[in-house]
Amino acid sequence: MLIGLGVTELSMNGPSIPLVKRVVRAARAEDGRALVARMLALTQADDIEREVQEEMTRRFGALLQHDPQVMPGPS
């Protein structure tokens, strides 16, 4: 989402940097823009959160599967 919104700088805690770098390197701005367009059509925060989590899992599941704090399951 952030890449699709045009964000070019991020701030995070040190331990998050390697995973975020892998995801950013695997991401495409065009896909991020398409995701943003889809999310803008949604009106409920729960729907947006679910869609973003599903998209992240679909696109980057292999990168994220070893870090449950990044992609927690539904509560």
N, CA, C and O atoms as a GROMACS GRO file, in nm:
protein
  300
    1MET      N    1   0.083  -0.119   0.000
    1MET     CA    2   0.000   0.000   0.000
    1MET      C    3   0.088   0.125   0.000
    1MET      O    4   0.063   0.218  -0.076
    2LEU      N    5   0.189   0.127   0.085
    2LEU     CA    6   0.272   0.247   0.095
    2LEU      C    7   0.344   0.276  -0.036
    2LEU      O    8   0.355   0.391  -0.077
    3ILE      N    9   0.393   0.172  -0.101
    3ILE     CA   10   0.459   0.192  -0.229
    3ILE      C   11   0.358   0.246  -0.331
    3ILE      O   12   0.391   0.335  -0.410
    4GLY      N   13   0.237   0.192  -0.329
    4GLY     CA   14   0.133   0.238  -0.419
    4GLY      C   15   0.092   0.381  -0.395
    4GLY      O   16   0.044   0.449  -0.486
    5LEU      N   17   0.109   0.428  -0.271
    5LEU     CA   18   0.078   0.567  -0.237
    5LEU      C   19   0.195   0.661  -0.267
    5LEU      O   20   0.182   0.782  -0.252
    6GLY      N   21   0.308   0.605  -0.308
    6GLY     CA   22   0.423   0.687  -0.344
    6GLY      C   23   0.521   0.712  -0.232
    6GLY      O   24   0.609   0.797  -0.246
    7VAL      N   25   0.507   0.641  -0.121
    7VAL     CA   26   0.600   0.658  -0.010
    7VAL      C   27   0.739   0.611  -0.054
    7VAL      O   28   0.754   0.503  -0.111
    8THR      N   29   0.839   0.693  -0.028
    8THR     CA   30   0.976   0.658  -0.068
    8THR      C   31   1.071   0.644   0.051
    8THR      O   32   1.186   0.604   0.034
    9GLU      N   33   1.023   0.678   0.170
    9GLU     CA   34   1.106   0.663   0.290
    9GLU      C   35   1.022   0.599   0.399
    9GLU      O   36   0.904   0.628   0.414
   10LEU      N   37   1.086   0.511   0.474
   10LEU     CA   38   1.019   0.442   0.584
   10LEU      C   39   1.103   0.456   0.710
   10LEU      O   40   1.225   0.470   0.704
   11SER      N   41   1.038   0.451   0.823
   11SER     CA   42   1.105   0.451   0.952
   11SER      C   43   1.054   0.330   1.028
   11SER      O   44   0.933   0.307   1.035
   12MET      N   45   1.146   0.252   1.087
   12MET     CA   46   1.106   0.132   1.159
   12MET      C   47   1.215   0.092   1.257
   12MET      O   48   1.324   0.147   1.256
   13ASN      N   49   1.182  -0.007   1.341
   13ASN     CA   50   1.284  -0.056   1.433
   13ASN      C   51   1.384  -0.143   1.356
   13ASN      O   52   1.350  -0.201   1.252
   14GLY      N   53   1.502  -0.150   1.404
   14GLY     CA   54   1.611  -0.219   1.336
   14GLY      C   55   1.582  -0.363   1.297
   14GLY      O   56   1.613  -0.402   1.185
   15PRO      N   57   1.524  -0.444   1.387
   15PRO     CA   58   1.500  -0.584   1.352
   15PRO      C   59   1.404  -0.602   1.234
   15PRO      O   60   1.404  -0.708   1.171
   16SER      N   61   1.322  -0.503   1.203
   16SER     CA   62   1.226  -0.513   1.092
   16SER      C   63   1.291  -0.488   0.956
   16SER      O   64   1.235  -0.526   0.853
   17ILE      N   65   1.406  -0.425   0.954
   17ILE     CA   66   1.466  -0.381   0.828
   17ILE      C   67   1.488  -0.495   0.728
   17ILE      O   68   1.451  -0.479   0.611
   18PRO      N   69   1.547  -0.608   0.765
   18PRO     CA   70   1.573  -0.712   0.663
   18PRO      C   71   1.445  -0.761   0.595
   18PRO      O   72   1.442  -0.777   0.473
   19LEU      N   73   1.340  -0.786   0.672
   19LEU     CA   74   1.215  -0.834   0.613
   19LEU      C   75   1.152  -0.727   0.524
   19LEU      O   76   1.107  -0.758   0.414
   20VAL      N   77   1.149  -0.605   0.570
   20VAL     CA   78   1.089  -0.497   0.491
   20VAL      C   79   1.167  -0.477   0.362
   20VAL      O   80   1.107  -0.453   0.257
   21LYS      N   81   1.298  -0.487   0.367
   21LYS     CA   82   1.379  -0.475   0.246
   21LYS      C   83   1.344  -0.584   0.145
   21LYS      O   84   1.332  -0.558   0.026
   22ARG      N   85   1.327  -0.708   0.195
   22ARG     CA   86   1.292  -0.817   0.104
   22ARG      C   87   1.156  -0.794   0.040
   22ARG      O   88   1.139  -0.817  -0.080
   23VAL      N   89   1.058  -0.748   0.117
   23VAL     CA   90   0.925  -0.723   0.063
   23VAL      C   91   0.929  -0.608  -0.038
   23VAL      O   92   0.871  -0.619  -0.146
   24VAL      N   93   0.997  -0.499  -0.004
   24VAL     CA   94   1.004  -0.384  -0.095
   24VAL      C   95   1.072  -0.425  -0.226
   24VAL      O   96   1.029  -0.384  -0.334
   25ARG      N   97   1.177  -0.503  -0.216
   25ARG     CA   98   1.247  -0.547  -0.338
   25ARG      C   99   1.161  -0.637  -0.425
   25ARG      O  100   1.176  -0.639  -0.547
   26ALA      N  101   1.070  -0.712  -0.362
   26ALA     CA  102   0.983  -0.803  -0.437
   26ALA      C  103   0.856  -0.733  -0.487
   26ALA      O  104   0.783  -0.789  -0.568
   27ALA      N  105   0.830  -0.613  -0.439
   27ALA     CA  106   0.707  -0.541  -0.473
   27ALA      C  107   0.723  -0.464  -0.604
   27ALA      O  108   0.833  -0.430  -0.645
   28ARG      N  109   0.608  -0.438  -0.666
   28ARG     CA  110   0.606  -0.355  -0.788
   28ARG      C  111   0.513  -0.236  -0.762
   28ARG      O  112   0.403  -0.253  -0.711
   29ALA      N  113   0.558  -0.117  -0.797
   29ALA     CA  114   0.479   0.004  -0.774
   29ALA      C  115   0.344  -0.006  -0.844
   29ALA      O  116   0.243   0.038  -0.789
   30GLU      N  117   0.341  -0.061  -0.964
   30GLU     CA  118   0.216  -0.075  -1.039
   30GLU      C  119   0.114  -0.158  -0.961
   30GLU      O  120  -0.004  -0.125  -0.957
   31ASP      N  121   0.160  -0.267  -0.900
   31ASP     CA  122   0.072  -0.350  -0.820
   31ASP      C  123   0.023  -0.275  -0.696
   31ASP      O  124  -0.092  -0.289  -0.655
   32GLY      N  125   0.111  -0.196  -0.637
   32GLY     CA  126   0.074  -0.116  -0.521
   32GLY      C  127  -0.032  -0.014  -0.555
   32GLY      O  128  -0.126   0.008  -0.478
   33ARG      N  129  -0.018   0.050  -0.670
   33ARG     CA  130  -0.119   0.148  -0.713
   33ARG      C  131  -0.254   0.081  -0.738
   33ARG      O  132  -0.358   0.137  -0.705
   34ALA      N  133  -0.252  -0.038  -0.796
   34ALA     CA  134  -0.377  -0.112  -0.819
   34ALA      C  135  -0.442  -0.150  -0.686
   34ALA      O  136  -0.564  -0.144  -0.673
   35LEU      N  137  -0.362  -0.189  -0.589
   35LEU     CA  138  -0.414  -0.223  -0.456
   35LEU      C  139  -0.477  -0.100  -0.392
   35LEU      O  140  -0.586  -0.110  -0.335
   36VAL      N  141  -0.410   0.013  -0.399
   36VAL     CA  142  -0.465   0.137  -0.343
   36VAL      C  143  -0.599   0.169  -0.408
   36VAL      O  144  -0.694   0.206  -0.338
   37ALA      N  145  -0.609   0.156  -0.537
   37ALA     CA  146  -0.735   0.185  -0.607
   37ALA      C  147  -0.846   0.094  -0.557
   37ALA      O  148  -0.959   0.138  -0.536
   38ARG      N  149  -0.815  -0.034  -0.537
   38ARG     CA  150  -0.917  -0.128  -0.485
   38ARG      C  151  -0.956  -0.092  -0.343
   38ARG      O  152  -1.074  -0.099  -0.308
   39MET      N  153  -0.859  -0.053  -0.260
   39MET     CA  154  -0.889  -0.022  -0.121
   39MET      C  155  -0.973   0.106  -0.108
   39MET      O  156  -1.054   0.118  -0.016
   40LEU      N  157  -0.952   0.200  -0.199
   40LEU     CA  158  -1.030   0.325  -0.194
   40LEU      C  159  -1.178   0.302  -0.221
   40LEU      O  160  -1.261   0.385  -0.185
   41ALA      N  161  -1.210   0.191  -0.285
   41ALA     CA  162  -1.350   0.158  -0.312
   41ALA      C  163  -1.419   0.096  -0.190
   41ALA      O  164  -1.541   0.087  -0.186
   42LEU      N  165  -1.341   0.054  -0.091
   42LEU     CA  166  -1.397  -0.007   0.029
   42LEU      C  167  -1.429   0.100   0.132
   42LEU      O  168  -1.364   0.205   0.137
   43THR      N  169  -1.530   0.074   0.216
   43THR     CA  170  -1.573   0.175   0.313
   43THR      C  171  -1.554   0.132   0.458
   43THR      O  172  -1.562   0.215   0.548
   44GLN      N  173  -1.530   0.005   0.482
   44GLN     CA  174  -1.516  -0.045   0.618
   44GLN      C  175  -1.370  -0.080   0.648
   44GLN      O  176  -1.304  -0.146   0.568
   45ALA      N  177  -1.321  -0.034   0.762
   45ALA     CA  178  -1.182  -0.060   0.800
   45ALA      C  179  -1.152  -0.209   0.805
   45ALA      O  180  -1.045  -0.252   0.763
   46ASP      N  181  -1.246  -0.288   0.855
   46ASP     CA  182  -1.226  -0.434   0.863
   46ASP      C  183  -1.208  -0.494   0.723
   46ASP      O  184  -1.126  -0.584   0.704
   47ASP      N  185  -1.285  -0.445   0.627
   47ASP     CA  186  -1.273  -0.496   0.489
   47ASP      C  187  -1.137  -0.460   0.431
   47ASP      O  188  -1.074  -0.542   0.364
   48ILE      N  189  -1.092  -0.338   0.456
   48ILE     CA  190  -0.962  -0.294   0.405
   48ILE      C  191  -0.851  -0.377   0.466
   48ILE      O  192  -0.761  -0.424   0.396
   49GLU      N  193  -0.856  -0.395   0.598
   49GLU     CA  194  -0.752  -0.473   0.666
   49GLU      C  195  -0.748  -0.616   0.613
   49GLU      O  196  -0.640  -0.670   0.586
   50ARG      N  197  -0.864  -0.678   0.597
   50ARG     CA  198  -0.870  -0.815   0.546
   50ARG      C  199  -0.813  -0.824   0.404
   50ARG      O  200  -0.736  -0.914   0.374
   51GLU      N  201  -0.852  -0.731   0.318
   51GLU     CA  202  -0.803  -0.732   0.180
   51GLU      C  203  -0.652  -0.712   0.173
   51GLU      O  204  -0.584  -0.779   0.095
   52VAL      N  205  -0.599  -0.621   0.253
   52VAL     CA  206  -0.454  -0.597   0.253
   52VAL      C  207  -0.381  -0.721   0.304
   52VAL      O  208  -0.279  -0.760   0.246
   53GLN      N  209  -0.431  -0.783   0.411
   53GLN     CA  210  -0.367  -0.904   0.462
   53GLN      C  211  -0.370  -1.016   0.359
   53GLN      O  212  -0.271  -1.087   0.342
   54GLU      N  213  -0.483  -1.032   0.290
   54GLU     CA  214  -0.493  -1.136   0.187
   54GLU      C  215  -0.395  -1.108   0.072
   54GLU      O  216  -0.330  -1.200   0.022
   55GLU      N  217  -0.386  -0.983   0.032
   55GLU     CA  218  -0.294  -0.946  -0.077
   55GLU      C  219  -0.149  -0.970  -0.036
   55GLU      O  220  -0.070  -1.023  -0.115
   56MET      N  221  -0.113  -0.931   0.085
   56MET     CA  222   0.024  -0.952   0.134
   56MET      C  223   0.056  -1.101   0.141
   56MET      O  224   0.166  -1.143   0.103
   57THR      N  225  -0.038  -1.179   0.188
   57THR     CA  226  -0.017  -1.323   0.197
   57THR      C  227  -0.003  -1.384   0.058
   57THR      O  228   0.083  -1.468   0.036
   58ARG      N  229  -0.088  -1.340  -0.035
   58ARG     CA  230  -0.083  -1.394  -0.171
   58ARG      C  231   0.048  -1.358  -0.240
   58ARG      O  232   0.111  -1.444  -0.302
   59ARG      N  233   0.090  -1.234  -0.228
   59ARG     CA  234   0.211  -1.188  -0.299
   59ARG      C  235   0.341  -1.221  -0.227
   59ARG      O  236   0.441  -1.253  -0.291
   60PHE      N  237   0.340  -1.213  -0.096
   60PHE     CA  238   0.464  -1.223  -0.019
   60PHE      C  239   0.460  -1.329   0.089
   60PHE      O  240   0.539  -1.324   0.184
   61GLY      N  241   0.369  -1.424   0.078
   61GLY     CA  242   0.352  -1.526   0.181
   61GLY      C  243   0.480  -1.598   0.216
   61GLY      O  244   0.508  -1.623   0.334
   62ALA      N  245   0.558  -1.632   0.116
   62ALA     CA  246   0.683  -1.705   0.141
   62ALA      C  247   0.780  -1.620   0.223
   62ALA      O  248   0.855  -1.673   0.305
   63LEU      N  249   0.779  -1.490   0.201
   63LEU     CA  250   0.869  -1.401   0.276
   63LEU      C  251   0.819  -1.379   0.418
   63LEU      O  252   0.899  -1.360   0.510
   64LEU      N  253   0.687  -1.381   0.437
   64LEU     CA  254   0.627  -1.344   0.565
   64LEU      C  255   0.598  -1.461   0.656
   64LEU      O  256   0.574  -1.441   0.775
   65GLN      N  257   0.598  -1.582   0.604
   65GLN     CA  258   0.553  -1.696   0.683
   65GLN      C  259   0.638  -1.723   0.807
   65GLN      O  260   0.590  -1.787   0.900
   66HIS      N  261   0.759  -1.677   0.810
   66HIS     CA  262   0.846  -1.704   0.924
   66HIS      C  263   0.842  -1.593   1.029
   66HIS      O  264   0.917  -1.600   1.127
   67ASP      N  265   0.758  -1.493   1.011
   67ASP     CA  266   0.753  -1.381   1.104
   67ASP      C  267   0.608  -1.350   1.141
   67ASP      O  268   0.547  -1.262   1.080
   68PRO      N  269   0.550  -1.421   1.239
   68PRO     CA  270   0.410  -1.403   1.273
   68PRO      C  271   0.376  -1.264   1.327
   68PRO      O  272   0.259  -1.226   1.328
   69GLN      N  273   0.474  -1.188   1.373
   69GLN     CA  274   0.445  -1.054   1.421
   69GLN      C  275   0.418  -0.958   1.305
   69GLN      O  276   0.353  -0.855   1.325
   70VAL      N  277   0.465  -0.991   1.186
   70VAL     CA  278   0.442  -0.905   1.070
   70VAL      C  279   0.303  -0.929   1.016
   70VAL      O  280   0.232  -0.833   0.985
   71MET      N  281   0.261  -1.053   1.005
   71MET     CA  282   0.130  -1.087   0.949
   71MET      C  283   0.054  -1.173   1.048
   71MET      O  284   0.040  -1.293   1.026
   72PRO      N  285   0.004  -1.115   1.157
   72PRO     CA  286  -0.070  -1.194   1.254
   72PRO      C  287  -0.198  -1.247   1.192
   72PRO      O  288  -0.255  -1.186   1.102
   73GLY      N  289  -0.241  -1.360   1.241
   73GLY     CA  290  -0.367  -1.417   1.194
   73GLY      C  291  -0.485  -1.341   1.247
   73GLY      O  292  -0.470  -1.256   1.335
   74PRO      N  293  -0.604  -1.371   1.195
   74PRO     CA  294  -0.724  -1.303   1.244
   74PRO      C  295  -0.748  -1.330   1.390
   74PRO      O  296  -0.718  -1.438   1.440
   75SER      N  297  -0.802  -1.231   1.461
   75SER     CA  298  -0.827  -1.252   1.604
   75SER      C  299  -0.968  -1.296   1.629
   75SER      O  300  -1.007  -1.318   1.743
   0.00000   0.00000   0.00000
